[in-house]
């Protein structure tokens, strides 16, 4: 623990002060809509997008969402990190 010494108005009375930790910048709040405020189909669409963005297995995500694999791929596949990966690799891995 680091300490600093300060004195009171009388020079003979030292006061020990604790060094304050460096103030960290607070992380921004994560804003998510309240599920009760959104219609059920909109929460399903949002969940599908989030699952794809996180790289979830397509078959598993489709089953959890109650969609066919074809519906998930056609509607939300472009959000998946593997989308057009082969084409990107053909040009040196750049997206």
C-alpha distance (Angstrom), angle and dihedral (degrees) to the residues before:
residue distance angle dihedral
X1 . . .
X2 3.78 . .
X3 3.78 117.9 .
X4 3.75 134.0 -168.8
X5 3.77 126.5 -157.8
X6 3.77 123.0 -133.9
X7 3.76 128.9 170.0
X8 3.74 132.7 -137.7
X9 3.75 123.2 -128.1
X10 3.78 86.3 -76.3
X11 3.79 109.1 69.0
X12 3.82 92.5 -143.8
X13 3.87 97.3 63.2
X14 3.83 110.0 76.3
X15 3.82 118.5 -166.2
X16 3.78 120.8 -152.8
X17 3.81 113.1 -137.5
X18 3.77 124.8 -167.5
X19 3.76 115.1 -127.5
X20 3.78 108.8 -111.9
X21 3.80 115.7 -123.5
X22 3.75 114.7 -111.2
X23 3.77 108.4 -89.9
X24 3.76 109.7 -111.8
X25 3.73 121.6 -147.2
X26 3.80 109.9 -106.9
X27 3.77 114.6 -118.7
X28 3.78 115.1 -114.5
X29 3.78 115.5 -100.2
X30 3.77 117.8 -98.6
X31 3.75 106.5 -120.9
X32 3.76 115.1 -152.4
X33 3.76 125.2 165.6
X34 3.78 118.8 -109.8
X35 3.82 106.7 -104.3
X36 3.80 91.1 -138.5
X37 3.81 89.6 59.6
X38 3.80 95.0 55.7
X39 3.78 128.3 68.0
X40 3.81 113.7 -108.1
X41 3.81 94.1 -110.2
X42 3.82 91.9 54.7
X43 3.80 92.0 53.0
X44 3.80 88.1 50.3
X45 3.81 90.9 52.2
X46 3.80 90.8 48.1
X47 3.80 92.0 48.1
X48 3.81 90.5 50.2
X49 3.79 91.2 51.7
X50 3.81 93.0 47.7
X51 3.81 93.1 47.3
X52 3.80 90.4 52.0
X53 3.82 93.1 46.4
X54 3.81 89.4 53.1
X55 3.80 91.6 53.1
X56 3.80 96.3 -114.2
X57 3.79 116.5 175.1
X58 3.81 107.3 -90.2
X59 3.79 95.7 -134.3
X60 3.81 92.1 49.8
X61 3.82 93.6 46.2
X62 3.80 92.9 47.9
X63 3.79 91.4 51.8
X64 3.80 93.1 47.7
X65 3.80 92.1 48.4
X66 3.80 93.9 45.3
X67 3.81 92.7 -119.8
X68 3.75 131.7 125.4
X69 3.77 116.4 -107.5
X70 3.79 88.7 -113.5
X71 3.83 92.4 54.4
X72 3.79 91.4 49.8
X73 3.80 94.7 47.0
X74 3.80 94.2 45.7
X75 3.78 96.5 44.2
X76 3.79 104.3 33.4
X77 3.82 108.6 10.0
X78 3.79 92.3 103.3
X79 3.83 88.6 67.5
X80 3.83 92.7 60.2
X81 3.82 116.8 102.4
X82 3.82 90.3 -129.2
X83 3.81 92.6 57.7
X84 3.83 109.6 127.3
X85 3.79 90.7 -7.9
X86 3.81 92.2 142.8
X87 3.79 91.8 53.2
X88 3.80 90.8 48.7
X89 3.80 91.7 50.9
X90 3.81 89.8 51.5
X91 3.82 87.2 64.1
X92 3.78 96.4 47.0
X93 3.79 99.2 -78.6
X94 3.79 96.1 -66.1
X95 3.77 119.5 136.3
